[in-house]
């Protein structure tokens, strides 16, 4: 009996690579801690979600062709220019009606935005506007562009987009600059979905194909719960049969938008920061809705922002059911379809990335609000003052250094140890030979006595000790 207990304890202390189990090939990819993909064991630590900082409104939907129901925003950083694309419409109407247009704004820093006069379409009797698509209903209801990172993409098709509803299907567009658009063809490229939301697509570097995450329902037609399905394509024209996404063992909720996109610092990880819809959950009274001048059809529900991730395929990981962004203080954001995040997270300073959220929906004060995160700071492995450790699964890597994004208190620290596949500390890379990290840095190289390139391509594990600290990401590189 004692031998069995001893062997059990040894297995806990020194996990051995199971027969047939493959080591994870990290290569030089950055890993952020949004799931358990790399984690073998947490002891005294936990993965925590971080709340972004409310930086206030950056874009008012105040033009006559924009207005109360402007939404379904996409933010794209193209080289040194930030570009915003969004639906413009002042009064509510049937989805895909002729008054809906697609608007454009741009910025040099992601904070201060302008609406250029493009002169492309006459709207409300003038071409002095920022409209990039008009007279194209129902595509303009939910037109959703992306910057195509497919290495084989044609220069005049650097931008691609999908838009449309159940009646039209998804119509494909291309553009050289995100401003001048043309249809790929008249007939839709995809029709097998309800599509009554923002349907988002991108080129997946890790899956080597185009993917589209679109609105579906769990029941037939518009029945059940608003959910997400996925289709893929090699050429952006021919798409596979849809597959319903799964959410682990979490409770199903109405996900109005999904906003799934590759995280720009780790594109093999998709972040989905979308809008959760709570139908019939009324907060405002009729008198309060009149006070805020909310459209009378749009105050009997409420919404917030959620966070989940995927590594491709049909599965989402949803570690947190709690909101990523709660509606703000006051009543103007406790209305239907407010707090819907824009598509994409973009970097706006050397230490900061930004997420944009539509707020004050169905009101004359409708706007786009900016929230900021620390870079890689959606989540972290977090340690209390009492300290703790975690162990990774076996992996291989390329490169000669380990770069980490971390923060400690003045009393805290982080130390690292490289182990072999049998769980034994590797001489030159033991915890005792690790120089403790103390500070708060986006990028810091871990130092040992040994030279890390000696371990490249070998199966190893990483043991990490942490005290009053957060670890946001790790990356092996040259």
C-alpha positions as a Markdown table, in Angstrom:
| # | Residue | x | y | z |
|---|---|---|---|---|
| 1 | Unk | 0.0 | 0.0 | 0.0 |
| 2 | Unk | 2.8 | 2.4 | 0.9 |
| 3 | Unk | 4.5 | 1.7 | -2.4 |
| 4 | Unk | 1.3 | 2.6 | -4.3 |
| 5 | Unk | 1.0 | 5.9 | -2.4 |
| 6 | Unk | 4.7 | 6.7 | -3.0 |
| 7 | Unk | 4.4 | 6.0 | -6.7 |
| 8 | Unk | 1.3 | 8.2 | -6.9 |
| 9 | Unk | 3.1 | 11.1 | -5.2 |
| 10 | Unk | 6.1 | 10.7 | -7.6 |
| 11 | Unk | 3.7 | 10.9 | -10.6 |
| 12 | Unk | 2.2 | 14.1 | -9.1 |
| 13 | Unk | 5.6 | 15.6 | -8.6 |
| 14 | Unk | 7.2 | 14.5 | -11.8 |
| 15 | Unk | 4.6 | 14.0 | -14.6 |
| 16 | Unk | 5.9 | 11.7 | -17.3 |
| 17 | Unk | 4.9 | 12.1 | -21.0 |
| 18 | Unk | 2.3 | 9.5 | -21.5 |
| 19 | Unk | 2.7 | 6.8 | -24.1 |
| 20 | Unk | 1.3 | 8.1 | -27.4 |
| 21 | Unk | 1.0 | 11.7 | -26.0 |
| 22 | Unk | 2.7 | 14.3 | -28.2 |
| 23 | Unk | 4.5 | 17.3 | -26.9 |
| 24 | Unk | 2.9 | 20.6 | -27.9 |
| 25 | Unk | 4.8 | 22.4 | -30.6 |
| 26 | Unk | 5.0 | 26.0 | -29.4 |
| 27 | Unk | 7.6 | 27.0 | -32.0 |
| 28 | Unk | 8.0 | 30.8 | -31.6 |
| 29 | Unk | 4.2 | 31.4 | -31.0 |
| 30 | Unk | 3.1 | 33.6 | -28.2 |
| 31 | Unk | 0.8 | 32.0 | -25.6 |
| 32 | Unk | -1.7 | 34.0 | -23.6 |
| 33 | Unk | -3.4 | 32.4 | -20.7 |
| 34 | Unk | -7.0 | 32.3 | -21.9 |
| 35 | Unk | -7.5 | 28.5 | -21.5 |
| 36 | Unk | -5.8 | 25.4 | -20.2 |
| 37 | Unk | -4.1 | 24.6 | -23.5 |
| 38 | Unk | -0.6 | 24.8 | -22.1 |
| 39 | Unk | -1.3 | 24.3 | -18.4 |
| 40 | Unk | -0.7 | 20.9 | -16.7 |
| 41 | Unk | -1.3 | 21.9 | -13.1 |
| 42 | Unk | -2.0 | 25.1 | -11.1 |
| 43 | Unk | -1.1 | 25.0 | -7.4 |
| 44 | Unk | -2.3 | 28.1 | -5.4 |
| 45 | Unk | -2.7 | 30.1 | -8.6 |
| 46 | Unk | -5.7 | 30.9 | -10.9 |
| 47 | Unk | -6.5 | 32.3 | -14.3 |
| 48 | Unk | -8.2 | 35.6 | -13.8 |
| 49 | Unk | -10.1 | 37.9 | -16.2 |
| 50 | Unk | -9.1 | 41.6 | -16.2 |
| 51 | Unk | -11.5 | 44.5 | -16.5 |
| 52 | Unk | -10.7 | 47.0 | -19.2 |
| 53 | Unk | -10.4 | 50.7 | -18.4 |
| 54 | Unk | -13.3 | 52.9 | -19.7 |
| 55 | Unk | -11.6 | 55.7 | -21.7 |
| 56 | Unk | -14.8 | 57.4 | -22.8 |
| 57 | Unk | -16.5 | 58.2 | -26.1 |
| 58 | Unk | -14.3 | 58.6 | -29.2 |
| 59 | Unk | -16.8 | 58.7 | -32.1 |
| 60 | Unk | -20.3 | 60.3 | -32.0 |
| 61 | Unk | -22.9 | 58.9 | -34.5 |
| 62 | Unk | -24.2 | 62.4 | -35.1 |
| 63 | Unk | -24.4 | 62.8 | -38.9 |
| 64 | Unk | -27.9 | 62.8 | -40.5 |
| 65 | Unk | -27.1 | 59.5 | -42.3 |
| 66 | Unk | -25.8 | 57.9 | -39.0 |
| 67 | Unk | -27.7 | 58.2 | -35.8 |
| 68 | Unk | -29.4 | 56.3 | -33.1 |
| 69 | Unk | -29.1 | 52.8 | -34.6 |
| 70 | Unk | -25.6 | 53.0 | -35.9 |
| 71 | Unk | -23.8 | 49.7 | -34.9 |
| 72 | Unk | -22.0 | 46.6 | -36.1 |
| 73 | Unk | -18.7 | 48.4 | -36.0 |
| 74 | Unk | -15.4 | 47.0 | -37.3 |
| 75 | Unk | -12.0 | 48.5 | -36.4 |
| 76 | Unk | -9.0 | 47.7 | -38.6 |
| 77 | Unk | -5.4 | 48.9 | -38.1 |
| 78 | Unk | -3.8 | 49.0 | -41.5 |
| 79 | Unk | -0.2 | 49.9 | -41.2 |
| 80 | Unk | -0.3 | 53.3 | -39.4 |
| 81 | Unk | -4.0 | 54.1 | -40.0 |
| 82 | Unk | -6.9 | 53.0 | -37.9 |
| 83 | Unk | -10.1 | 52.5 | -39.8 |
| 84 | Unk | -13.7 | 52.2 | -38.5 |
| 85 | Unk | -16.6 | 50.8 | -40.5 |
| 86 | Unk | -20.1 | 50.9 | -39.2 |
| 87 | Unk | -23.8 | 50.9 | -40.1 |
| 88 | Unk | -25.4 | 54.3 | -40.4 |
| 89 | Unk | -29.1 | 54.7 | -39.9 |
| 90 | Unk | -31.0 | 57.2 | -37.8 |
| 91 | Unk | -34.4 | 55.6 | -37.3 |
| 92 | Unk | -35.2 | 51.9 | -36.7 |
| 93 | Unk | -36.8 | 50.0 | -39.5 |
| 94 | Unk | -36.9 | 46.6 | -41.0 |
| 95 | Unk | -33.5 | 44.9 | -41.1 |
| 96 | Unk | -31.9 | 45.6 | -44.5 |
| 97 | Unk | -34.0 | 48.6 | -45.4 |
| 98 | Unk | -32.8 | 51.1 | -48.0 |
| 99 | Unk | -32.0 | 53.9 | -45.5 |
| 100 | Unk | -29.1 | 51.9 | -44.1 |
| 101 | Unk | -25.6 | 52.9 | -45.3 |
| 102 | Unk | -22.0 | 51.8 | -44.4 |
| 103 | Unk | -19.9 | 54.6 | -42.9 |
| 104 | Unk | -16.2 | 55.1 | -42.5 |
| 105 | Unk | -13.9 | 57.0 | -40.1 |
| 106 | Unk | -10.2 | 57.0 | -39.6 |
| 107 | Unk | -7.6 | 57.9 | -37.0 |
| 108 | Unk | -3.8 | 58.2 | -36.6 |
| 109 | Unk | -3.8 | 57.0 | -33.0 |
| 110 | Unk | -7.0 | 55.1 | -32.4 |
| 111 | Unk | -8.2 | 57.8 | -30.1 |
| 112 | Unk | -8.9 | 60.9 | -32.2 |
| 113 | Unk | -11.1 | 60.1 | -35.1 |
| 114 | Unk | -12.2 | 62.0 | -38.2 |
| 115 | Unk | -15.0 | 61.4 | -40.7 |
| 116 | Unk | -13.5 | 62.2 | -44.2 |
| 117 | Unk | -15.7 | 63.7 | -46.9 |
| 118 | Unk | -15.4 | 61.0 | -49.5 |
| 119 | Unk | -17.9 | 62.1 | -52.2 |
| 120 | Unk | -18.7 | 58.6 | -53.2 |
| 121 | Unk | -22.5 | 58.4 | -52.7 |
| 122 | Unk | -25.2 | 60.9 | -52.6 |
| 123 | Unk | -27.1 | 60.5 | -49.3 |
| 124 | Unk | -29.7 | 63.0 | -48.0 |
| 125 | Unk | -29.1 | 65.2 | -51.0 |
| 126 | Unk | -25.3 | 65.5 | -50.6 |
| 127 | Unk | -22.1 | 63.7 | -51.5 |
| 128 | Unk | -20.3 | 65.6 | -48.6 |
| 129 | Unk | -20.3 | 62.5 | -46.4 |
| 130 | Unk | -18.3 | 59.6 | -45.1 |
| 131 | Unk | -20.4 | 56.9 | -46.7 |
| 132 | Unk | -18.5 | 54.1 | -48.5 |
| 133 | Unk | -21.6 | 51.9 | -49.4 |
| 134 | Unk | -25.1 | 53.0 | -50.2 |
| 135 | Unk | -28.1 | 51.8 | -52.2 |
| 136 | Unk | -26.9 | 48.2 | -51.4 |
| 137 | Unk | -29.5 | 47.0 | -49.0 |
| 138 | Unk | -29.6 | 44.5 | -47.3 |
| 139 | Unk | -25.8 | 44.3 | -47.4 |
| 140 | Unk | -25.4 | 47.6 | -45.6 |
| 141 | Unk | -27.4 | 46.2 | -42.6 |
| 142 | Unk | -24.3 | 44.3 | -41.3 |
| 143 | Unk | -21.5 | 44.9 | -43.7 |
| 144 | Unk | -18.4 | 43.4 | -42.0 |
| 145 | Unk | -14.9 | 43.9 | -43.6 |
| 146 | Unk | -11.5 | 42.4 | -42.8 |
| 147 | Unk | -7.9 | 43.0 | -43.9 |
| 148 | Unk | -7.0 | 39.8 | -45.8 |
| 149 | Unk | -3.7 | 38.4 | -44.5 |
| 150 | Unk | -3.8 | 35.5 | -46.9 |
| 151 | Unk | -0.3 | 35.5 | -48.5 |
| 152 | Unk | -1.9 | 34.8 | -51.9 |
| 153 | Unk | -4.4 | 37.6 | -51.7 |
| 154 | Unk | -4.4 | 39.9 | -54.7 |
| 155 | Unk | -3.2 | 43.5 | -54.1 |
| 156 | Unk | -6.5 | 45.0 | -55.3 |
| 157 | Unk | -8.3 | 42.6 | -52.9 |
| 158 | Unk | -6.5 | 43.4 | -49.7 |
| 159 | Unk | -9.8 | 44.0 | -48.0 |
| 160 | Unk | -12.7 | 41.6 | -48.2 |
| 161 | Unk | -16.2 | 41.8 | -46.7 |
| 162 | Unk | -19.5 | 39.9 | -46.2 |
| 163 | Unk | -22.9 | 41.4 | -45.7 |
| 164 | Unk | -26.5 | 40.4 | -46.0 |
| 165 | Unk | -29.5 | 38.8 | -44.3 |
| 166 | Unk | -31.5 | 35.7 | -44.5 |
| 167 | Unk | -33.4 | 36.9 | -47.6 |
| 168 | Unk | -30.3 | 37.8 | -49.5 |
| 169 | Unk | -27.6 | 35.5 | -48.1 |
| 170 | Unk | -24.1 | 36.7 | -47.6 |
| 171 | Unk | -22.8 | 38.8 | -50.5 |
| 172 | Unk | -19.0 | 39.0 | -51.0 |
| 173 | Unk | -17.1 | 42.2 | -51.6 |
| 174 | Unk | -13.4 | 43.2 | -52.2 |
| 175 | Unk | -11.5 | 46.4 | -52.0 |
| 176 | Unk | -7.9 | 47.6 | -52.4 |
| 177 | Unk | -8.2 | 50.2 | -49.6 |
| 178 | Unk | -11.3 | 49.6 | -47.5 |
| 179 | Unk | -13.0 | 52.6 | -49.1 |
| 180 | Unk | -13.8 | 51.6 | -52.7 |
| 181 | Unk | -15.7 | 48.3 | -52.8 |
| 182 | Unk | -17.0 | 46.0 | -55.6 |
| 183 | Unk | -19.1 | 42.9 | -55.5 |
| 184 | Unk | -17.3 | 39.6 | -56.1 |
| 185 | Unk | -20.5 | 38.5 | -57.9 |
| 186 | Unk | -24.2 | 39.2 | -57.8 |
| 187 | Unk | -25.4 | 36.0 | -56.2 |
| 188 | Unk | -24.6 | 35.2 | -52.6 |
| 189 | Unk | -21.6 | 33.1 | -51.6 |
| 190 | Unk | -23.4 | 31.6 | -48.5 |
| 191 | Unk | -27.1 | 31.2 | -47.8 |
| 192 | Unk | -27.3 | 28.5 | -45.1 |
| 193 | Unk | -27.9 | 30.7 | -42.0 |
| 194 | Unk | -30.3 | 33.1 | -40.3 |
| 195 | Unk | -27.6 | 35.8 | -40.6 |
| 196 | Unk | -29.5 | 38.5 | -38.6 |
| 197 | Unk | -26.4 | 40.0 | -36.9 |
| 198 | Unk | -22.8 | 40.9 | -37.7 |
| 199 | Unk | -21.4 | 37.9 | -39.5 |
| 200 | Unk | -17.6 | 38.0 | -39.3 |
| 201 | Unk | -14.9 | 36.5 | -41.5 |
| 202 | Unk | -11.1 | 36.4 | -41.7 |
| 203 | Unk | -8.1 | 34.5 | -43.1 |
| 204 | Unk | -6.9 | 32.0 | -40.5 |
| 205 | Unk | -3.1 | 31.7 | -40.5 |
| 206 | Unk | -3.2 | 28.6 | -38.3 |
| 207 | Unk | -6.0 | 26.8 | -40.2 |
| 208 | Unk | -4.9 | 28.0 | -43.6 |
| 209 | Unk | -8.4 | 28.9 | -44.8 |
| 210 | Unk | -11.0 | 31.6 | -44.6 |
| 211 | Unk | -13.4 | 31.2 | -41.7 |
| 212 | Unk | -16.8 | 32.9 | -41.1 |
| 213 | Unk | -18.6 | 32.9 | -37.7 |
| 214 | Unk | -22.2 | 33.8 | -38.3 |
| 215 | Unk | -25.6 | 34.2 | -36.5 |
| 216 | Unk | -27.6 | 31.0 | -36.1 |
| 217 | Unk | -30.3 | 29.9 | -33.7 |
| 218 | Unk | -30.4 | 26.7 | -31.7 |
| 219 | Unk | -33.9 | 25.9 | -33.0 |
| 220 | Unk | -35.5 | 26.0 | -36.4 |
| 221 | Unk | -35.7 | 29.4 | -37.9 |
| 222 | Unk | -35.9 | 32.2 | -35.3 |
| 223 | Unk | -36.5 | 29.8 | -32.4 |
| 224 | Unk | -34.5 | 28.7 | -29.4 |
| 225 | Unk | -31.4 | 30.8 | -28.5 |
| 226 | Unk | -29.3 | 33.1 | -30.6 |
| 227 | Unk | -26.0 | 31.3 | -31.1 |
| 228 | Unk | -23.0 | 31.1 | -33.4 |
| 229 | Unk | -22.2 | 28.7 | -36.3 |
| 230 | Unk | -19.1 | 28.5 | -38.5 |
| 231 | Unk | -18.3 | 27.8 | -42.2 |
| 232 | Unk | -14.9 | 27.7 | -44.0 |
| 233 | Unk | -13.6 | 28.4 | -47.5 |
| 234 | Unk | -10.4 | 28.1 | -49.4 |
| 235 | Unk | -11.3 | 30.8 | -52.0 |
| 236 | Unk | -13.8 | 33.1 | -50.2 |
| 237 | Unk | -16.5 | 32.0 | -52.7 |
| 238 | Unk | -17.3 | 28.4 | -52.0 |
| 239 | Unk | -18.2 | 27.7 | -48.3 |
| 240 | Unk | -18.7 | 24.5 | -46.4 |
| 241 | Unk | -21.9 | 23.4 | -44.7 |
| 242 | Unk | -22.3 | 25.2 | -41.4 |
| 243 | Unk | -21.4 | 23.7 | -38.1 |
| 244 | Unk | -22.8 | 24.8 | -34.8 |
| 245 | Unk | -20.2 | 26.1 | -32.3 |
| 246 | Unk | -20.0 | 24.5 | -28.9 |
| 247 | Unk | -19.3 | 26.3 | -25.6 |
| 248 | Unk | -18.1 | 23.5 | -23.3 |
| 249 | Unk | -20.3 | 22.8 | -20.4 |
| 250 | Unk | -21.4 | 26.4 | -19.9 |
| 251 | Unk | -25.0 | 27.5 | -19.9 |
| 252 | Unk | -26.3 | 28.7 | -23.3 |
| 253 | Unk | -27.1 | 32.4 | -23.5 |
| 254 | Unk | -28.3 | 34.7 | -26.3 |
| 255 | Unk | -25.1 | 35.8 | -28.0 |
| 256 | Unk | -26.2 | 38.6 | -30.2 |
| 257 | Unk | -22.8 | 39.2 | -31.8 |
| 258 | Unk | -19.7 | 37.0 | -31.6 |
| 259 | Unk | -16.9 | 39.2 | -32.9 |
| 260 | Unk | -14.5 | 36.3 | -33.3 |
| 261 | Unk | -11.1 | 37.4 | -34.6 |
| 262 | Unk | -7.4 | 36.4 | -34.4 |
| 263 | Unk | -5.6 | 38.0 | -31.6 |
| 264 | Unk | -3.0 | 40.2 | -33.4 |
| 265 | Unk | -0.1 | 39.1 | -31.1 |
| 266 | Unk | -1.1 | 35.4 | -31.2 |
| 267 | Unk | -3.2 | 34.8 | -34.4 |
| 268 | Unk | -3.6 | 31.1 | -33.7 |
| 269 | Unk | -5.8 | 32.1 | -30.8 |
| 270 | Unk | -9.1 | 33.7 | -31.7 |
| 271 | Unk | -10.7 | 36.1 | -29.2 |
| 272 | Unk | -14.5 | 36.5 | -29.2 |
| 273 | Unk | -15.6 | 39.6 | -27.5 |
| 274 | Unk | -19.2 | 40.0 | -28.3 |
| 275 | Unk | -22.6 | 41.2 | -27.1 |
| 276 | Unk | -24.7 | 39.1 | -24.7 |
| 277 | Unk | -28.4 | 39.8 | -25.0 |
| 278 | Unk | -30.9 | 39.4 | -22.2 |
| 279 | Unk | -34.4 | 39.5 | -23.8 |
| 280 | Unk | -37.2 | 40.8 | -21.6 |
| 281 | Unk | -34.8 | 41.9 | -18.8 |
| 282 | Unk | -36.2 | 45.4 | -18.5 |
| 283 | Unk | -34.4 | 48.0 | -16.3 |
| 284 | Unk | -35.9 | 51.3 | -17.5 |
| 285 | Unk | -39.5 | 52.4 | -16.9 |
| 286 | Unk | -41.4 | 54.0 | -19.7 |
| 287 | Unk | -40.9 | 57.4 | -18.0 |
| 288 | Unk | -37.2 | 56.9 | -17.8 |
| 289 | Unk | -37.0 | 55.8 | -21.5 |
| 290 | Unk | -38.8 | 58.9 | -22.5 |
| 291 | Unk | -36.4 | 61.0 | -20.4 |
| 292 | Unk | -33.4 | 59.5 | -22.3 |
| 293 | Unk | -35.4 | 59.7 | -25.6 |
| 294 | Unk | -34.9 | 56.0 | -26.2 |
| 295 | Unk | -36.9 | 54.5 | -29.0 |
| 296 | Unk | -39.9 | 52.9 | -27.4 |
| 297 | Unk | -39.2 | 49.5 | -28.9 |
| 298 | Unk | -35.6 | 49.3 | -27.5 |
| 299 | Unk | -35.6 | 49.6 | -23.7 |
| 300 | Unk | -37.2 | 46.4 | -22.6 |
| 301 | Unk | -34.1 | 44.3 | -22.8 |
| 302 | Unk | -30.4 | 44.8 | -21.7 |
| 303 | Unk | -27.0 | 43.7 | -22.9 |
| 304 | Unk | -23.3 | 43.5 | -21.9 |
| 305 | Unk | -20.0 | 42.3 | -23.3 |
| 306 | Unk | -18.7 | 38.7 | -22.9 |
| 307 | Unk | -15.3 | 37.1 | -23.5 |
| 308 | Unk | -14.4 | 33.7 | -24.9 |
| 309 | Unk | -11.8 | 32.2 | -27.1 |
| 310 | Unk | -11.2 | 29.5 | -29.7 |
| 311 | Unk | -8.2 | 27.8 | -31.2 |
| 312 | Unk | -10.0 | 26.9 | -34.4 |
| 313 | Unk | -12.6 | 24.2 | -35.2 |
| 314 | Unk | -16.1 | 24.3 | -33.7 |
| 315 | Unk | -15.3 | 24.7 | -30.0 |
| 316 | Unk | -15.2 | 27.9 | -27.9 |
| 317 | Unk | -13.6 | 28.0 | -24.5 |
| 318 | Unk | -15.6 | 30.1 | -22.1 |
| 319 | Unk | -13.8 | 30.3 | -18.8 |
| 320 | Unk | -15.8 | 33.2 | -17.6 |
| 321 | Unk | -19.6 | 33.6 | -17.5 |
| 322 | Unk | -19.2 | 37.0 | -15.9 |
| 323 | Unk | -19.3 | 40.1 | -18.1 |
| 324 | Unk | -16.1 | 41.5 | -19.6 |
| 325 | Unk | -17.8 | 44.9 | -19.6 |
| 326 | Unk | -20.8 | 45.8 | -17.5 |
| 327 | Unk | -23.2 | 48.5 | -18.6 |
| 328 | Unk | -22.1 | 51.8 | -17.2 |
| 329 | Unk | -23.4 | 53.9 | -14.3 |
| 330 | Unk | -26.7 | 55.4 | -15.1 |
| 331 | Unk | -29.6 | 54.2 | -17.3 |
| 332 | Unk | -28.6 | 55.1 | -20.8 |
| 333 | Unk | -26.7 | 51.9 | -21.4 |
| 334 | Unk | -29.3 | 49.6 | -19.8 |
| 335 | Unk | -31.3 | 49.4 | -23.1 |
| 336 | Unk | -31.7 | 46.8 | -25.8 |
| 337 | Unk | -28.6 | 46.1 | -27.9 |
| 338 | Unk | -26.3 | 48.6 | -26.2 |
| 339 | Unk | -22.7 | 47.6 | -25.1 |
| 340 | Unk | -22.0 | 45.6 | -28.3 |
| 341 | Unk | -18.2 | 45.5 | -28.9 |
| 342 | Unk | -16.8 | 46.4 | -32.2 |
| 343 | Unk | -14.9 | 43.7 | -34.1 |
| 344 | Unk | -11.1 | 43.5 | -33.4 |
| 345 | Unk | -8.8 | 44.6 | -30.7 |
| 346 | Unk | -6.0 | 47.0 | -31.8 |
| 347 | Unk | -2.8 | 48.3 | -30.3 |
| 348 | Unk | -2.9 | 52.0 | -29.5 |
| 349 | Unk | 0.4 | 52.5 | -27.6 |
| 350 | Unk | 3.5 | 50.5 | -26.7 |
| 351 | Unk | 1.8 | 49.3 | -23.5 |
| 352 | Unk | -1.9 | 49.5 | -24.4 |
| 353 | Unk | -4.5 | 47.9 | -26.7 |
| 354 | Unk | -8.0 | 49.1 | -27.3 |
| 355 | Unk | -11.5 | 47.7 | -27.7 |
| 356 | Unk | -14.4 | 49.8 | -28.9 |
| 357 | Unk | -18.0 | 49.4 | -27.8 |
| 358 | Unk | -21.2 | 50.8 | -29.2 |
| 359 | Unk | -23.1 | 52.6 | -26.4 |
| 360 | Unk | -26.3 | 54.6 | -25.9 |
| 361 | Unk | -28.1 | 52.5 | -28.5 |
| 362 | Unk | -31.4 | 53.7 | -29.9 |
| 363 | Unk | -30.8 | 57.2 | -28.5 |
| 364 | Unk | -29.6 | 60.5 | -30.0 |
| 365 | Unk | -26.4 | 60.2 | -28.0 |
| 366 | Unk | -25.4 | 56.9 | -29.7 |
| 367 | Unk | -21.6 | 56.7 | -29.8 |
| 368 | Unk | -18.5 | 54.5 | -30.0 |
| 369 | Unk | -16.7 | 54.2 | -26.6 |
| 370 | Unk | -13.1 | 53.1 | -26.2 |
| 371 | Unk | -11.8 | 50.7 | -23.5 |
| 372 | Unk | -8.1 | 50.0 | -22.9 |
| 373 | Unk | -6.3 | 46.9 | -21.8 |
| 374 | Unk | -2.7 | 46.2 | -21.0 |
| 375 | Unk | -1.2 | 44.4 | -24.0 |
| 376 | Unk | -2.0 | 40.7 | -23.7 |
| 377 | Unk | -4.1 | 41.7 | -20.7 |
| 378 | Unk | -7.4 | 39.9 | -21.2 |
| 379 | Unk | -6.4 | 37.4 | -18.6 |
| 380 | Unk | -3.4 | 36.3 | -16.6 |
| 381 | Unk | -2.2 | 33.6 | -14.3 |
| 382 | Unk | -2.4 | 35.3 | -11.0 |
| 383 | Unk | -0.6 | 34.6 | -7.7 |
| 384 | Unk | -1.6 | 35.8 | -4.2 |
| 385 | Unk | 0.9 | 37.0 | -1.6 |
| 386 | Unk | 1.2 | 33.5 | -0.2 |
| 387 | Unk | 2.6 | 32.4 | -3.6 |
| 388 | Unk | 2.0 | 29.3 | -5.8 |
| 389 | Unk | 3.3 | 27.4 | -8.8 |
| 390 | Unk | 2.2 | 26.1 | -12.1 |
| 391 | Unk | 3.5 | 23.5 | -14.5 |
| 392 | Unk | 3.1 | 23.4 | -18.2 |
| 393 | Unk | 2.3 | 20.4 | -20.4 |
| 394 | Unk | 5.3 | 19.0 | -22.3 |
| 395 | Unk | 6.3 | 21.1 | -25.3 |
| 396 | Unk | 9.0 | 21.9 | -27.8 |
| 397 | Unk | 10.1 | 25.4 | -28.9 |
| 398 | Unk | 12.4 | 27.2 | -31.2 |
| 399 | Unk | 14.6 | 30.1 | -30.4 |
| 400 | Unk | 17.2 | 31.2 | -27.8 |
| 401 | Unk | 15.3 | 33.2 | -25.3 |
| 402 | Unk | 12.0 | 33.2 | -23.3 |
| 403 | Unk | 10.2 | 36.5 | -23.3 |
| 404 | Unk | 7.5 | 37.2 | -20.7 |
| 405 | Unk | 4.8 | 39.8 | -20.1 |
| 406 | Unk | 4.4 | 40.1 | -16.3 |
| 407 | Unk | 3.8 | 42.3 | -13.3 |
| 408 | Unk | 4.6 | 41.9 | -9.6 |
| 409 | Unk | 4.1 | 43.9 | -6.5 |
| 410 | Unk | 7.2 | 45.3 | -4.7 |
| 411 | Unk | 7.1 | 42.2 | -2.5 |
| 412 | Unk | 6.3 | 39.8 | -5.3 |
| 413 | Unk | 8.4 | 37.8 | -7.8 |
| 414 | Unk | 8.4 | 35.2 | -10.5 |
| 415 | Unk | 10.9 | 32.5 | -11.1 |
| 416 | Unk | 11.2 | 29.9 | -13.8 |
| 417 | Unk | 12.6 | 26.4 | -14.2 |
| 418 | Unk | 13.0 | 24.2 | -17.3 |
| 419 | Unk | 12.3 | 20.5 | -16.7 |
| 420 | Unk | 12.8 | 17.5 | -19.0 |
| 421 | Unk | 9.9 | 15.4 | -20.1 |
| 422 | Unk | 10.2 | 13.2 | -17.0 |
| 423 | Unk | 9.8 | 16.2 | -14.7 |
| 424 | Unk | 13.4 | 16.6 | -13.6 |
| 425 | Unk | 15.0 | 20.0 | -13.4 |
| 426 | Unk | 17.5 | 20.6 | -16.1 |
| 427 | Unk | 21.0 | 21.6 | -14.8 |
| 428 | Unk | 21.6 | 25.3 | -15.7 |
| 429 | Unk | 17.9 | 26.0 | -15.8 |
| 430 | Unk | 16.8 | 25.1 | -12.2 |
| 431 | Unk | 14.6 | 27.3 | -10.1 |
| 432 | Unk | 17.7 | 28.2 | -8.0 |
| 433 | Unk | 19.5 | 29.3 | -11.1 |
| 434 | Unk | 16.6 | 31.5 | -12.3 |
| 435 | Unk | 17.0 | 35.2 | -11.7 |
| 436 | Unk | 13.8 | 36.4 | -10.0 |
| 437 | Unk | 11.7 | 38.8 | -12.0 |
| 438 | Unk | 10.5 | 41.8 | -10.1 |
| 439 | Unk | 8.7 | 44.7 | -11.8 |
| 440 | Unk | 6.1 | 45.4 | -14.4 |
| 441 | Unk | 7.1 | 45.0 | -18.1 |
| 442 | Unk | 5.4 | 44.1 | -21.4 |
| 443 | Unk | 8.6 | 42.3 | -22.5 |
| 444 | Unk | 11.4 | 40.9 | -20.3 |
| 445 | Unk | 13.8 | 38.0 | -21.0 |
| 446 | Unk | 14.1 | 35.3 | -18.5 |
| 447 | Unk | 17.7 | 34.6 | -17.4 |
| 448 | Unk | 19.3 | 31.3 | -16.3 |
| 449 | Unk | 22.9 | 30.2 | -16.0 |
| 450 | Unk | 22.5 | 27.9 | -19.0 |
| 451 | Unk | 22.0 | 28.9 | -22.7 |
| 452 | Unk | 18.4 | 28.3 | -23.7 |
| 453 | Unk | 19.1 | 27.4 | -27.3 |
| 454 | Unk | 20.6 | 24.2 | -26.0 |
| 455 | Unk | 17.0 | 23.0 | -25.3 |
| 456 | Unk | 15.4 | 24.1 | -28.5 |
| 457 | Unk | 13.5 | 21.3 | -30.2 |
| 458 | Unk | 13.7 | 19.1 | -27.1 |
| 459 | Unk | 10.7 | 18.1 | -25.2 |
| 460 | Unk | 10.6 | 20.2 | -22.0 |
| 461 | Unk | 8.2 | 21.5 | -19.4 |
| 462 | Unk | 8.2 | 24.9 | -17.7 |
| 463 | Unk | 7.7 | 25.2 | -13.9 |
| 464 | Unk | 6.9 | 28.7 | -12.7 |
| 465 | Unk | 6.9 | 30.0 | -9.1 |
| 466 | Unk | 4.9 | 33.2 | -8.5 |
| 467 | Unk | 4.2 | 35.5 | -5.6 |
| 468 | Unk | 1.8 | 38.5 | -5.7 |
| 469 | Unk | 2.2 | 38.6 | -9.4 |
| 470 | Unk | 0.5 | 38.2 | -12.8 |
| 471 | Unk | 1.9 | 36.5 | -15.9 |
| 472 | Unk | 0.1 | 37.6 | -19.1 |
| 473 | Unk | 2.0 | 35.8 | -21.8 |
| 474 | Unk | 5.1 | 33.9 | -22.7 |
| 475 | Unk | 7.0 | 33.6 | -26.1 |
| 476 | Unk | 10.1 | 31.8 | -27.1 |
| 477 | Unk | 12.1 | 33.7 | -29.8 |
| 478 | Unk | 15.6 | 34.3 | -31.2 |
